[in-house]
Each structure stands twice: as structure tokens, then as C-alpha cells.
Amino acid sequence: MSKAITVWLDDEAEQALGLLESTGLGEATAVRNAIIEAAAHTSVRTLVSDPDALEQALGKSHELAAEILATQRPPR
């Protein structure tokens, strides 16, 4: 299921989005990737006390990074 959201950007966030878009990402993809990455980092911080859970979270993070690199290569 998809959900549309509205995001109001301050100057810093707008500059960051511009940087991501300059790599060839569309607005929606850049925001989606940022949300997923932020959630992964949040999960990792809460799992530091559980080494097995941390290892699983890092594996998922690496899989996500590989997927993004494979599907969203910047133009050369």
C-alpha cells in the first residue's frame, strides 16, 4: 500500500534534497530512501545491546545499500 505525504523543507533539507537529486534520484525516491535509511539507523542504535540483532540490522542495511546502488546509479 502506498501513502502520499506532504513535507515542508527548511533550507538545510532543501539543499540536501537538491544534492540527492543531482545524483539522478527523483524527489520521491530520494525522500523514500532517506526515510528508510533513517529508520535503519534508529533501529541499529536501539539494538546495540543485542549483538545478534545488531548483526542482522547491519546485514539489512548493507542489502539496502547494494539495492540502491544497483538500481539508482548516478549518471556519468
Distance bins in CASP14 RR format, pairs under 12 A and 6 or more apart:
PFRMAT RR
TARGET T0000
AUTHOR 0000-0000-0000
RMODE 2
METHOD distances of the structure
MODEL  1
2 28 0 0 0 0 0 1 0 0 0 0 0
2 32 0 0 0 0 0 1 0 0 0 0 0
3 28 0 0 0 0 0 1 0 0 0 0 0
3 32 0 0 0 0 0 1 0 0 0 0 0
3 35 0 0 0 0 0 1 0 0 0 0 0
4 28 0 0 0 0 1 0 0 0 0 0 0
4 31 0 0 0 0 0 1 0 0 0 0 0
4 32 0 0 0 0 0 1 0 0 0 0 0
5 27 0 0 0 0 0 1 0 0 0 0 0
5 28 0 0 0 0 0 1 0 0 0 0 0
5 31 0 0 0 0 1 0 0 0 0 0 0
5 32 0 0 0 0 0 1 0 0 0 0 0
5 35 0 0 0 0 1 0 0 0 0 0 0
6 31 0 0 0 0 0 1 0 0 0 0 0
7 13 0 0 0 0 1 0 0 0 0 0 0
7 14 0 0 0 0 0 1 0 0 0 0 0
7 16 0 0 0 0 0 1 0 0 0 0 0
7 17 0 0 0 0 1 0 0 0 0 0 0
7 27 0 0 0 0 1 0 0 0 0 0 0
7 28 0 0 0 0 0 1 0 0 0 0 0
7 30 0 0 0 0 0 1 0 0 0 0 0
7 31 1 0 0 1 0 0 0 0 0 0 0
7 32 0 0 0 0 0 1 0 0 0 0 0
7 34 0 0 0 0 0 1 0 0 0 0 0
7 35 0 0 0 0 1 0 0 0 0 0 0
8 14 0 0 0 0 1 0 0 0 0 0 0
8 17 0 0 0 0 0 1 0 0 0 0 0
9 15 0 0 0 0 1 0 0 0 0 0 0
9 16 0 0 0 0 1 0 0 0 0 0 0
9 17 1 0 0 1 0 0 0 0 0 0 0
9 18 0 0 0 0 1 0 0 0 0 0 0
9 20 0 0 0 0 0 1 0 0 0 0 0
9 27 0 0 0 0 0 1 0 0 0 0 0
9 30 0 0 0 0 0 1 0 0 0 0 0
9 31 0 0 0 0 1 0 0 0 0 0 0
9 34 0 0 0 0 0 1 0 0 0 0 0
10 16 0 0 0 0 1 0 0 0 0 0 0
10 17 0 0 0 0 0 1 0 0 0 0 0
11 17 0 0 0 0 0 1 0 0 0 0 0
11 18 0 0 0 0 0 1 0 0 0 0 0
12 18 0 0 0 0 0 1 0 0 0 0 0
12 19 0 0 0 0 0 1 0 0 0 0 0
13 19 0 0 0 0 0 1 0 0 0 0 0
13 20 0 0 0 0 0 1 0 0 0 0 0
13 27 0 0 0 0 0 1 0 0 0 0 0
13 30 0 0 0 0 0 1 0 0 0 0 0
13 31 0 0 0 0 1 0 0 0 0 0 0
13 34 0 0 0 0 1 0 0 0 0 0 0
14 20 0 0 0 0 0 1 0 0 0 0 0
14 21 0 0 0 0 0 1 0 0 0 0 0
14 27 0 0 0 0 0 1 0 0 0 0 0
14 30 0 0 0 0 0 1 0 0 0 0 0
14 31 0 0 0 0 0 1 0 0 0 0 0
15 21 0 0 0 0 0 1 0 0 0 0 0
15 22 0 0 0 0 0 1 0 0 0 0 0
16 22 0 0 0 0 0 1 0 0 0 0 0
16 23 0 0 0 0 0 1 0 0 0 0 0
16 25 0 0 0 0 0 1 0 0 0 0 0
16 27 0 0 0 0 0 1 0 0 0 0 0
16 30 0 0 0 0 1 0 0 0 0 0 0
16 31 0 0 0 0 0 1 0 0 0 0 0
16 33 0 0 0 0 0 1 0 0 0 0 0
16 34 0 0 0 0 1 0 0 0 0 0 0
17 23 0 0 0 0 0 1 0 0 0 0 0
17 24 0 0 0 0 0 1 0 0 0 0 0
17 25 0 0 0 0 1 0 0 0 0 0 0
17 26 0 0 0 0 1 0 0 0 0 0 0
17 27 1 0 0 1 0 0 0 0 0 0 0
17 28 0 0 0 0 0 1 0 0 0 0 0
17 29 0 0 0 0 0 1 0 0 0 0 0
17 30 1 0 1 0 0 0 0 0 0 0 0
17 31 1 0 0 1 0 0 0 0 0 0 0
17 32 0 0 0 0 0 1 0 0 0 0 0
17 33 0 0 0 0 0 1 0 0 0 0 0
17 34 0 0 0 0 1 0 0 0 0 0 0
18 24 0 0 0 0 0 1 0 0 0 0 0
18 25 0 0 0 0 1 0 0 0 0 0 0
18 26 0 0 0 0 1 0 0 0 0 0 0
18 27 0 0 0 0 1 0 0 0 0 0 0
18 30 1 0 0 1 0 0 0 0 0 0 0
18 31 0 0 0 0 0 1 0 0 0 0 0
18 34 0 0 0 0 0 1 0 0 0 0 0
19 25 0 0 0 0 1 0 0 0 0 0 0
19 30 0 0 0 0 1 0 0 0 0 0 0
19 34 0 0 0 0 0 1 0 0 0 0 0
19 74 0 0 0 0 0 1 0 0 0 0 0
20 26 1 0 0 1 0 0 0 0 0 0 0
20 27 0 0 0 0 1 0 0 0 0 0 0
20 28 0 0 0 0 0 1 0 0 0 0 0
20 29 0 0 0 0 1 0 0 0 0 0 0
20 30 1 1 0 0 0 0 0 0 0 0 0
20 31 0 0 0 0 1 0 0 0 0 0 0
20 32 0 0 0 0 0 1 0 0 0 0 0
20 33 1 0 0 1 0 0 0 0 0 0 0
20 34 1 0 0 1 0 0 0 0 0 0 0
20 37 0 0 0 0 0 1 0 0 0 0 0
20 68 0 0 0 0 0 1 0 0 0 0 0
20 72 0 0 0 0 1 0 0 0 0 0 0
20 74 0 0 0 0 1 0 0 0 0 0 0
21 27 1 0 0 1 0 0 0 0 0 0 0
21 28 0 0 0 0 0 1 0 0 0 0 0
21 29 0 0 0 0 1 0 0 0 0 0 0
21 30 1 0 0 1 0 0 0 0 0 0 0
21 31 0 0 0 0 0 1 0 0 0 0 0
21 33 0 0 0 0 0 1 0 0 0 0 0
21 34 0 0 0 0 0 1 0 0 0 0 0
21 72 0 0 0 0 0 1 0 0 0 0 0
21 74 0 0 0 0 0 1 0 0 0 0 0
21 75 0 0 0 0 0 1 0 0 0 0 0
22 30 0 0 0 0 0 1 0 0 0 0 0
22 74 0 0 0 0 1 0 0 0 0 0 0
22 75 0 0 0 0 1 0 0 0 0 0 0
23 29 0 0 0 0 0 1 0 0 0 0 0
23 30 0 0 0 0 1 0 0 0 0 0 0
23 33 0 0 0 0 0 1 0 0 0 0 0
23 68 0 0 0 0 0 1 0 0 0 0 0
23 69 0 0 0 0 0 1 0 0 0 0 0
23 72 1 0 0 1 0 0 0 0 0 0 0
23 73 0 0 0 0 1 0 0 0 0 0 0
23 74 1 0 1 0 0 0 0 0 0 0 0
23 75 0 0 0 0 1 0 0 0 0 0 0
23 76 0 0 0 0 0 1 0 0 0 0 0
24 30 0 0 0 0 1 0 0 0 0 0 0
24 33 0 0 0 0 0 1 0 0 0 0 0
24 68 0 0 0 0 0 1 0 0 0 0 0
24 71 0 0 0 0 0 1 0 0 0 0 0
24 72 1 0 0 1 0 0 0 0 0 0 0
24 73 0 0 0 0 1 0 0 0 0 0 0
24 74 1 0 1 0 0 0 0 0 0 0 0
24 75 1 0 0 1 0 0 0 0 0 0 0
24 76 0 0 0 0 0 1 0 0 0 0 0
25 31 0 0 0 0 1 0 0 0 0 0 0
25 32 0 0 0 0 1 0 0 0 0 0 0
25 33 1 0 0 1 0 0 0 0 0 0 0
25 34 0 0 0 0 1 0 0 0 0 0 0
25 68 0 0 0 0 1 0 0 0 0 0 0
25 69 0 0 0 0 0 1 0 0 0 0 0
25 71 0 0 0 0 0 1 0 0 0 0 0
25 72 1 0 1 0 0 0 0 0 0 0 0
25 73 0 0 0 0 0 1 0 0 0 0 0
25 74 0 0 0 0 1 0 0 0 0 0 0
25 75 0 0 0 0 0 1 0 0 0 0 0
26 32 0 0 0 0 1 0 0 0 0 0 0
26 33 0 0 0 0 1 0 0 0 0 0 0
26 34 0 0 0 0 0 1 0 0 0 0 0
26 72 0 0 0 0 1 0 0 0 0 0 0
26 74 0 0 0 0 0 1 0 0 0 0 0
27 33 0 0 0 0 0 1 0 0 0 0 0
27 34 0 0 0 0 0 1 0 0 0 0 0
28 34 0 0 0 0 0 1 0 0 0 0 0
28 35 0 0 0 0 0 1 0 0 0 0 0
29 35 0 0 0 0 0 1 0 0 0 0 0
29 36 0 0 0 0 0 1 0 0 0 0 0
29 67 0 0 0 0 0 1 0 0 0 0 0
29 68 0 0 0 0 1 0 0 0 0 0 0
29 71 0 0 0 0 1 0 0 0 0 0 0
29 72 1 0 0 1 0 0 0 0 0 0 0
30 36 0 0 0 0 0 1 0 0 0 0 0
30 37 0 0 0 0 0 1 0 0 0 0 0
30 68 0 0 0 0 0 1 0 0 0 0 0
30 72 0 0 0 0 1 0 0 0 0 0 0
30 74 0 0 0 0 0 1 0 0 0 0 0
31 37 0 0 0 0 0 1 0 0 0 0 0
31 38 0 0 0 0 0 1 0 0 0 0 0
32 38 0 0 0 0 0 1 0 0 0 0 0
32 39 0 0 0 0 0 1 0 0 0 0 0
32 64 0 0 0 0 0 1 0 0 0 0 0
32 68 0 0 0 0 0 1 0 0 0 0 0
32 72 0 0 0 0 0 1 0 0 0 0 0
33 39 0 0 0 0 0 1 0 0 0 0 0
33 40 0 0 0 0 0 1 0 0 0 0 0
33 64 0 0 0 0 1 0 0 0 0 0 0
33 65 0 0 0 0 1 0 0 0 0 0 0
33 67 0 0 0 0 1 0 0 0 0 0 0
33 68 1 0 0 1 0 0 0 0 0 0 0
33 69 0 0 0 0 0 1 0 0 0 0 0
33 71 0 0 0 0 0 1 0 0 0 0 0
33 72 1 0 0 1 0 0 0 0 0 0 0
34 40 0 0 0 0 0 1 0 0 0 0 0
34 41 0 0 0 0 0 1 0 0 0 0 0
34 64 0 0 0 0 0 1 0 0 0 0 0
34 68 0 0 0 0 0 1 0 0 0 0 0
35 41 0 0 0 0 0 1 0 0 0 0 0
35 42 0 0 0 0 0 1 0 0 0 0 0
35 64 0 0 0 0 0 1 0 0 0 0 0
36 42 0 0 0 0 0 1 0 0 0 0 0
36 43 0 0 0 0 0 1 0 0 0 0 0
36 60 0 0 0 0 0 1 0 0 0 0 0
36 61 0 0 0 0 1 0 0 0 0 0 0
36 63 0 0 0 0 0 1 0 0 0 0 0
36 64 1 0 0 1 0 0 0 0 0 0 0
36 65 0 0 0 0 0 1 0 0 0 0 0
36 67 0 0 0 0 0 1 0 0 0 0 0
36 68 0 0 0 0 1 0 0 0 0 0 0
37 43 0 0 0 0 0 1 0 0 0 0 0
37 44 0 0 0 0 0 1 0 0 0 0 0
37 60 0 0 0 0 0 1 0 0 0 0 0
37 61 0 0 0 0 1 0 0 0 0 0 0
37 64 1 0 0 1 0 0 0 0 0 0 0
37 65 0 0 0 0 1 0 0 0 0 0 0
37 67 0 0 0 0 0 1 0 0 0 0 0
37 68 0 0 0 0 1 0 0 0 0 0 0
38 44 0 0 0 0 0 1 0 0 0 0 0
38 45 0 0 0 0 0 1 0 0 0 0 0
38 61 0 0 0 0 0 1 0 0 0 0 0
38 64 0 0 0 0 0 1 0 0 0 0 0
39 45 0 0 0 0 0 1 0 0 0 0 0
39 46 0 0 0 0 0 1 0 0 0 0 0
39 57 0 0 0 0 0 1 0 0 0 0 0
39 60 0 0 0 0 0 1 0 0 0 0 0
39 61 0 0 0 0 0 1 0 0 0 0 0
39 64 0 0 0 0 0 1 0 0 0 0 0
40 46 0 0 0 0 0 1 0 0 0 0 0
40 47 0 0 0 0 0 1 0 0 0 0 0
40 54 0 0 0 0 0 1 0 0 0 0 0
40 56 0 0 0 0 0 1 0 0 0 0 0
40 57 1 0 0 1 0 0 0 0 0 0 0
40 58 0 0 0 0 1 0 0 0 0 0 0
40 59 0 0 0 0 1 0 0 0 0 0 0
40 60 1 0 0 1 0 0 0 0 0 0 0
40 61 1 0 1 0 0 0 0 0 0 0 0
40 62 0 0 0 0 0 1 0 0 0 0 0
40 63 0 0 0 0 0 1 0 0 0 0 0
40 64 1 0 0 1 0 0 0 0 0 0 0
40 65 0 0 0 0 1 0 0 0 0 0 0
40 68 0 0 0 0 0 1 0 0 0 0 0
41 47 0 0 0 0 0 1 0 0 0 0 0
41 48 0 0 0 0 0 1 0 0 0 0 0
41 57 0 0 0 0 1 0 0 0 0 0 0
41 58 0 0 0 0 0 1 0 0 0 0 0
41 60 0 0 0 0 0 1 0 0 0 0 0
41 61 0 0 0 0 1 0 0 0 0 0 0
41 64 0 0 0 0 0 1 0 0 0 0 0
42 48 0 0 0 0 0 1 0 0 0 0 0
42 57 0 0 0 0 0 1 0 0 0 0 0
42 61 0 0 0 0 0 1 0 0 0 0 0
43 50 0 0 0 0 0 1 0 0 0 0 0
43 53 0 0 0 0 1 0 0 0 0 0 0
43 54 0 0 0 0 1 0 0 0 0 0 0
43 56 0 0 0 0 1 0 0 0 0 0 0
43 57 1 0 1 0 0 0 0 0 0 0 0
43 58 0 0 0 0 0 1 0 0 0 0 0
43 59 0 0 0 0 0 1 0 0 0 0 0
43 60 0 0 0 0 1 0 0 0 0 0 0
43 61 0 0 0 0 1 0 0 0 0 0 0
43 64 0 0 0 0 0 1 0 0 0 0 0
44 50 0 0 0 0 0 1 0 0 0 0 0
44 51 0 0 0 0 0 1 0 0 0 0 0
44 53 0 0 0 0 1 0 0 0 0 0 0
44 54 1 0 0 1 0 0 0 0 0 0 0
44 55 0 0 0 0 0 1 0 0 0 0 0
44 56 0 0 0 0 0 1 0 0 0 0 0
44 57 1 0 1 0 0 0 0 0 0 0 0
44 58 1 0 0 1 0 0 0 0 0 0 0
44 59 0 0 0 0 0 1 0 0 0 0 0
44 60 0 0 0 0 1 0 0 0 0 0 0
44 61 1 0 0 1 0 0 0 0 0 0 0
44 62 0 0 0 0 0 1 0 0 0 0 0
44 64 0 0 0 0 0 1 0 0 0 0 0
45 53 0 0 0 0 0 1 0 0 0 0 0
45 54 0 0 0 0 1 0 0 0 0 0 0
45 57 0 0 0 0 1 0 0 0 0 0 0
46 53 0 0 0 0 1 0 0 0 0 0 0
46 54 0 0 0 0 1 0 0 0 0 0 0
46 57 0 0 0 0 1 0 0 0 0 0 0
47 53 1 0 1 0 0 0 0 0 0 0 0
47 54 1 0 1 0 0 0 0 0 0 0 0
47 55 0 0 0 0 1 0 0 0 0 0 0
47 56 0 0 0 0 1 0 0 0 0 0 0
47 57 1 0 1 0 0 0 0 0 0 0 0
47 58 0 0 0 0 1 0 0 0 0 0 0
47 59 0 0 0 0 0 1 0 0 0 0 0
47 60 0 0 0 0 0 1 0 0 0 0 0
47 61 0 0 0 0 0 1 0 0 0 0 0
48 54 1 0 1 0 0 0 0 0 0 0 0
48 55 0 0 0 0 0 1 0 0 0 0 0
48 57 0 0 0 0 1 0 0 0 0 0 0
48 58 0 0 0 0 0 1 0 0 0 0 0
50 56 0 0 0 0 1 0 0 0 0 0 0
50 57 0 0 0 0 1 0 0 0 0 0 0
51 57 0 0 0 0 0 1 0 0 0 0 0
51 58 0 0 0 0 0 1 0 0 0 0 0
52 58 0 0 0 0 0 1 0 0 0 0 0
52 59 0 0 0 0 0 1 0 0 0 0 0
53 59 0 0 0 0 0 1 0 0 0 0 0
53 60 0 0 0 0 0 1 0 0 0 0 0
54 60 0 0 0 0 0 1 0 0 0 0 0
54 61 0 0 0 0 0 1 0 0 0 0 0
55 61 0 0 0 0 0 1 0 0 0 0 0
55 62 0 0 0 0 0 1 0 0 0 0 0
56 62 0 0 0 0 0 1 0 0 0 0 0
56 63 0 0 0 0 0 1 0 0 0 0 0
57 63 0 0 0 0 0 1 0 0 0 0 0
57 64 0 0 0 0 0 1 0 0 0 0 0
58 64 0 0 0 0 0 1 0 0 0 0 0
58 65 0 0 0 0 0 1 0 0 0 0 0
59 65 0 0 0 0 1 0 0 0 0 0 0
59 66 0 0 0 0 1 0 0 0 0 0 0
59 67 0 0 0 0 0 1 0 0 0 0 0
60 66 0 0 0 0 0 1 0 0 0 0 0
60 67 0 0 0 0 0 1 0 0 0 0 0
61 67 0 0 0 0 0 1 0 0 0 0 0
61 68 0 0 0 0 0 1 0 0 0 0 0
62 68 0 0 0 0 0 1 0 0 0 0 0
62 69 0 0 0 0 0 1 0 0 0 0 0
63 69 0 0 0 0 0 1 0 0 0 0 0
63 70 0 0 0 0 0 1 0 0 0 0 0
64 70 0 0 0 0 0 1 0 0 0 0 0
64 71 0 0 0 0 0 1 0 0 0 0 0
64 72 0 0 0 0 0 1 0 0 0 0 0
65 71 0 0 0 0 0 1 0 0 0 0 0
65 72 0 0 0 0 0 1 0 0 0 0 0
66 72 0 0 0 0 0 1 0 0 0 0 0
66 73 0 0 0 0 0 1 0 0 0 0 0
67 73 0 0 0 0 0 1 0 0 0 0 0
68 74 0 0 0 0 0 1 0 0 0 0 0
END
